[in-house]
Amino acid sequence: MPSEPDLTERVVSSQEELDAAWIDGPPAPSGPILIADYDPAWPGLYARERERICDLLGKAVVSIEHIGSTAVPGLAAKPVIDIDLVVADSADESSYVPQLETAGYRLIIREPNWHEHRCLKGPDTNVNLHVFSPGSPEITRHLVFRDWLRAHPEDRDLYERTKRSLAAKAELDDVRAYTDAKDAVIDAIYARAVAHRPLSPR
């Protein structure tokens, strides 16, 4: 189980490190950020991907979860389904990437220095499939944040207002700049979530 410092510390990577993580080089600026009203179809899209991934990987799947804004009912979001997949060793790409590639998934990010994170894009639905190993604090961080927003509409609405405001700014016409600009409100909400999180048994 990750410790509290592991859960609250934000890891900051340099621009060079972020650029180097992209398998085929960093993407071009994305253009205006689209924030869509909550779509009740999003959970179904996740469920379809979950079934496909589990069919492909079988017992290699330690856990799989719908994360991010599309996993929070009522929250506006970029229409991208974010998924956390936990496998025995995310650094061992040969144990899961080839199987996913047979269904059209494509490995786009490799980050050995950040919890051995890997990210694949989905074959049809716009999916970010994040892969971690057991014990990564990022797994817990994502679930704590998601579950807090599901249970606290005031913070869900604060997060939505912030996202819409940032997306409307002309200078934030790139998804990386937009993501960085959200950090302050995410950290504030996350601090409240962690402060109210039940203590792990010792």
N, C-alpha and C positions, 0 to 999 in steps of 0.2 A: 504494500500500500504506500503510495507516495506520501512524503511528509508535508506538513503545512507550508514550509518555505518553498518546497518544490512546486506546490500548487499556486503560490502567490507571486513567484518571481517570473517576470516577463523576460524571455530570452531575446536579446537584440542582436540581429545579424547585420554585418556590413552589406552595403550594396553589392560589393564584389562577391561575397558569399551567396547572396540571394541569386545573383545572375548565374553563378557557376552551378547552382542546383538544377537548372533547366537542362534536360537531356539534349534538346535541339537548340539551345540558346534562348535567352529571354524573349518573351513575346513583344510585339509592337504595342504601343499605347492602344488601349481598347476602345477609346472614344467615350461618348457620354454613358454614364452609369444608369442602367434601367432598374428602378425599384418597382416591383409589381405588387399589387394588392395580394393579400393571402389567397392562395388557390387551394381549395379543399381536395384537389386532385394530387397534391404533392405527396401526401402519405402513401397513396396508391402507387405512385411512381417509385418511391423508395421500396415498397414491398415487392414490386416486380424485380428491381435490381437485387434486393436481398435474396430472393429465390434463385435468381440466375447465378449469383456469386456462390451461394451455398451449394448449388448443383455442380458448379465447376470445381470447387475446392474441397467439398466434403468435410472430412474431419480436420482438415487443415485450418478451418475457421474456428478460432478460439472464441471470438465474439464479434458481433456486427451491430452497429447502431446508426440510426438516423440522427444527425447532428445539424448544427447551424440553424439559420433563421427559418428555413422551410420546414423544420421539425417543431416549430412553435405555432400552434393554432392561433390565427388572428394576426400574426406578425407579417407585415409587408417585407419583401425580400427580393434580392436578385434571384431570378428563377433558375437556380442551380441546386441540385440535390447533393448535399454533402453527406458523406458516409464515412464512418470510422470502421475499419476492418482491422482486427487484431489477429495476427498469426504467430506461430511459435518464435520466429526470428525474421523480422521485416528486412534485415540485411541479406537474407538468403533468398534472393529474387528467383532463383531457379525453382523454388518450392511453390511458387504461386503465380509469378508473372506469365510464364508460357501458357498456363491454363486460361488465365484471364484474356490473354491476347487471342486465343482461339475464338473468343466470342466478340472480339472487336475492341476490347479495352486497350489503351495505349499508355505506356509509362512515360510521364512527362517530367517528373521531378524526382531527384535522388538527393537526400540530405544526410550523409553519414554523421555529420557533426551535430545534428539536431534530432536526437532520439531515433536515429536511423529511419527517419520518415521517408516514405515513398508516396507519390501521388499518381494516380492513373485517371485518364478521362474515359467517360463511358462511351459505348458504341453508338447509341442513338439519343436517348435522353441526355440532357446536359447534366453530367454527373462529375463530381470530384470525389474520387475514392482514395481516402487517406489510409495508409497502412502503417501500423505501429506494432511493436512487440509488447508482450504483457509487462505491466509495471510502469509503462511510460506515463508520466504525470499529465501529458496532454490528453490522454483518454479520459482521465478523471475531470480535468479542467473543462473539456467540452460537455460532459454530461452534467456537471454542476451548473454550468452557465445555462444550458438548455432547460434543465429542470426548474431552475430559479425563474426563468422567464415564463415558463408554462404556468407557474403557481403565483406569479406576482405581476398582474396586469399593469401596475403603475410603472414598473421598470421595463416591461415589454413596450409600453407606449412611449416611454422616454427614448428607448433604443430606436424605435421606428421614427420618431420625430428627428432624431439625430441623423439617421441614415438618409431620410428624405432631404434634410437641409444640406447635408454634405453632397449628395448626388446632384443637387440643383446648382452647385457652384461651378462656374465655367472652368475654373482652374483645376478642378478635380475631375478631369475627363479621362483619367487612367485608373484602372481597378486597383493598382498597387498604391497609388496616392490616396485613393478613397479608403482602402483598408487601413493604411497607416493613420489616417485622420480619425478613424473610429476608436483608436486605442484608448484615449482618455476616458470616454464614456464606458467602454467595455471594462476597463480596469476598475472604475468606480462601482459598476454594477456587480462585477465579480467579487470585489472586496466585501460587499454586503452578503453575497451568497456564501462565501467561505466563512464569514463571521457567524452565520446562522447554521452552518453545517454541523451535524452531530459529530462529536469527537470520536475518532476511531478507537476501538478497544486496544489497550496496551497488553 
